[in-house]
Amino acid sequence: MDNTFGTIVSYRPDIKVVDATLRDGGLVNNFGFTTEFVKDLYKTNIAAGVDYMEFGYKASKDIFDPKDFGKWKFSNEDDIREIVGDNDSDLKICVMADVGRTDYKRDIICLLFTSDAAHEEERVTLCRRPPTNQKQNTQIDER
């Protein structure tokens, strides 16, 4: 890690800004944000030069009833695409997935491998880094 120190007004490219409004704020309002609010937040993050925007959680609908939560508890790709389109910006989109609160094989892995010609190149890029078991540092066999 770079141990360079700066002043309060210096530019530090090694520091990244993450907006967790939807994920963290959703804990207070059960992820009940309006589409208009989320679109405005997305545009504001781009204008402000934010590096990453968390779009909530990838929670399991088997564990959490969708009737009790807004859509950002589950962060389906279609809902995210409704906000960002093709995300023609430098803002990186992310979601939180808690161990034991999501079905990673259904909610995450299958999402990466779903066939969709419009986003195929993006998914292929994501899939080039296979998931690993950090304790054993071995690849997880998803067959």
Buried (B, 14 or more C-beta within 10 A) or exposed (E): EEEEEEEEEEEEEEEEEEBBBBBEBBEEEEBBBEEEEBEEBBBEBBEEEBEBBBBBBBBBBEEBEEEEBBBBBBBBBEBBBEBBEEBEBEBEBBBBBEEEBBBBEEBBBEBBEEEEEEBEEEBEEEEEEEEEEEEEEEEEEEE
